[in-house]
Every structure is written in C-alpha cells, then in structure tokens.
C-alpha cells in the first residue's frame, strides 16, 4: 500500500494488544507492495502490469478485518478453525 490505511477501531489497541499486533503486522506486510491489490485484482494477476490500486474504503475494510482477527472474538473464530497462537 502506498500509504498506511488504518482500521476503524485503533482506539481498542490499549486494551487489546493482540489487535495492535495484527494491525501492525498487516501494515508492515504492505510496506513492500500491496497484497490487497493482488487479492482484489479482477484479472487474478494475469493482466498486463500491476493490479489496480484499491480505493481507500477497500484499505480501511481490509485493515479493520485484519485487526478484528486479533480481537477476542476474532481469536475465537480462528480457534474454531483450528488455529492457535504459538508461544506466549
């Protein structure tokens, strides 16, 4: 992503450090390109050139969902699918 787009609930970071961890990991992951652009590419990477840049709303939605995965409810969702946090 060319600019860091924040999710809608960063005010929750103080009480939910795992949400901060997920949000920061997503932001860091997108410093070298745009995973979201490739995920939303209607040509599925088969078109010429780079995929179109997602709009700001797409970026906010993605950042909010990624952050939610770190929330207690998001963590329960992941556990129900068989994913568990390793280590501390």
N, C-alpha and C positions, 0 to 999 in steps of 0.2 A: 504494500500500500504506500502510496506516495506520502500521505500524511497519516498520523495515528488517529484513528477514529475510536472514540470512547463508547462504551456501552452506556445504557441508561441508568445504571444503578451503582455507580462507583462510590456513592456515599456509604455503601454497605461494607467497604473494604476494612474499615476499622474493626468491625465486629466479626468479619468473615475473611480471615486471612487466606483461606483456600481460594476464595473467589478472586482475590487480588493476584494470587499465583497463576491462576488460569488466564486472567486478563493480560497480565504481563507477559506470559509465555506466548499468547496469541499475537500481541503487539511485536514482540521480539521476532517471532517466526516470520512476520510480514515485513521486516526491515529489508529483506533481500528479495523483493518481488511481491507478487500478490497471489497467494493461494486462492483467495476468494475470487479473483478474476478468472482463474482457471476452473474453479468449481462452477461458476455461473456461465461459462462460455458455451453459447448455444452450438458452436461448431465442435465442441469436445476436443479442442486442441488440434483439429485437423485443418482449420482455416489458415490462410496466409497471415503471417505476422503474429503479433501479440493479441491476446483476447482483449475485448473492450474493458475499460476501467469500470468497476462497479460504481454506482452512484453513492452519495453519502448515506442515504437510507439503507441501502444494502449493507454498507460497512457498519452502521450502527446496529442493525439487526444481528449481524454475524457476531460482533463484539459482545452484544448482550447475551446471546445464546451461549457463547463460549464461557463467559463469566458465570452464567447460571449453572453450568456443569460443575463448577467449584462450590456451589451453594449446598447446604444440607440436602435440599430436595434433589438437586442435580446429582449429588453424590449417591443418593439412594437410587436414582434412576440408573446410574452406571453400575452400582452393585447388583441391581436386579438383572442386569445384562451379563453379570459375571466379572465385571471389572472392579478391582480393589486396588487401593493405593498401597504401594510397596514402601517399606521403611516407615519412619516417624511420621 
